[in-house]
Amino acid sequence: MSAVQQILEAIAALPEAERSDLLSRLRELYGAASPGKQLTLGLAEWEGRADCRVVFDGGSQGNPGAGYGSYALFDHGNRGEVTRASFPGALTNNEAEYLILLEALRALLARLGAQAGATTVEVRGDSSLVIEQVRGKWKAKDERMRALRDEARGLLSQFKAVRLVQQPRADTLRVLGH
């Protein structure tokens, strides 16, 4: 076993909070994530492509205002239909982004059932705030945002591994149509 493999296995064995702290410190040392840059959570070595991919986007008409969002699930390279949703009450853009991500993750977990724990997932969105808060790089100062972040992390923890990718807005538009 190579030294790199030993290091990766040691990192994978760390408790989630310590691993998140370590990854945050590494990002500080070697550069912050930028659009298109990715971070892998939960698996020491990412082999090949993800089994599934989630692309999500949300917003509000007014900020706060009526919330909406859409997502697409890709399962083993096959594209699912785009699912659209609206949310009651006045929401900020960021709250709507989180709510549609949560809806997408619940739908994927329901689709996969018992296979979720053996599935690698790539989550793509253009929201810096959501991606970076879920990664643990940015703090969620507001209690509501912390609760949404924690719920997203809880759902993501049910998969074998997760890769979070902040993608350019144009890529989200191409997939979701808005």
Secondary structure, DSSP 8 states (H G I E B T S, - for coil): --HHHHHHHHHHHS-HHHHHHHHHHHHHHH----TT-EEEES-SS--SS-SEEEEEEEEEEETTEEEEEEEEEEETTEEEEEEEEEEEEEE-HHHHHHHHHHHHHHHHHHHHGGGGGG-EEEEEES-HHHHHHHHTSS---SHHHHHHHHHHHHHHTTSSEEEEEE--HHHHHHHH--
